Amino acid sequence: MSILEELWYGNVHPGELNMKKHSTYKELLALMIRHQDDLLPRLNEEEKEIFDKYADAANEMYSHTNLAAFISGFTLGAKIMVEVLTSDDETG
């Protein structure tokens, strides 16, 4: 099956992270959760609402940033492929 077919059938998920057992991402996520768990009991209800709004806005910003990075990377890859496939230079 080609990569385009894999993408069409939903077998390719370019936005998902490949989290290895001891990845930096996994370590940072655990650190964030630990700090959040330490912080939340210290906040009153109004502060918790503000924190939730902050977290929601941060997650939305990260989502947009990740989308922009994905599009930029995909575009760069496509431009490289076009240049490679249309190059007349046989020396590389």
N, C-alpha and C positions, 0 to 999 in steps of 0.2 A: 504494500500500500504506500502511495506517495505521501510526502509531508502535507501536501494540500488536502489529500483525502483524510489524513489523520486529523488535521485541523477542522475540516468540515464535519466529521463525525464526533467531534468533541474529545478526541483522544490526546490532543495537545493543549496544554494550559500554560501559555507563556507568562502569565502573570503570577503563577504560583512559585513560591520559593522552594528550592530543594533543601529541606532542613535535614542536615546530617545529624547524627547522634550528639556530637559535641560542637555544633556550629556556633559561630559568633552570634548569629541571629537568635538562636535558642537561648544562649546565655544572657543576651541583652533583654530579651522578652521576660525571662525569669527575674532579672533585676528590676525591671519596670513593675512587674506584678508585686514583687516584695515591697518596693517603695510605696506603691499604691495601697497595699494592705496595711502598711505602717501609718500612712497618712490619713486615710478615710476615718478611722475611729476617733481621730483628734478633731475632726471638723464638725461644726454644727450643721443643721439641715440646710440653711441658706448657703453655707460654704460648700456643702456637698453638691447642691444644685449648680453652683458656679463652676465647680470642678468638672461636673458631668458635661456642662456646656463647653468648657475648654477642651475636654477630651474628645467630644464629638467634632468640634471644629478642627482639632489637630488631626484626627483620623481622616476627615474629609480632605484636608490639605495634603496629607501623605498620599491619599488615593489619587489626587490630581497630579501630584509630583511624580508618582510612579507611572501613571498613564503617559505623562509627557516624556519621561525617560524611555519608556517602552517604544513610543512612537519615534523618538529621536534615534534610538538604537536600531530599530527596524529600518528606518529611512536610510541611515548610514550604511547598514548592511546591504540594502538594495542598491545604493549608489556604487558601492564597491564592486558588487557583482556585475552591474552594468558596465563599469569601467573595465573590469577583467575580461568580460565577454566580448567587448567591442574594441579592445586594444589590438593594435597591429604590431606592437613591439614583441618580438619573439624572444628577447633576452630576459624578460621578466620584469 
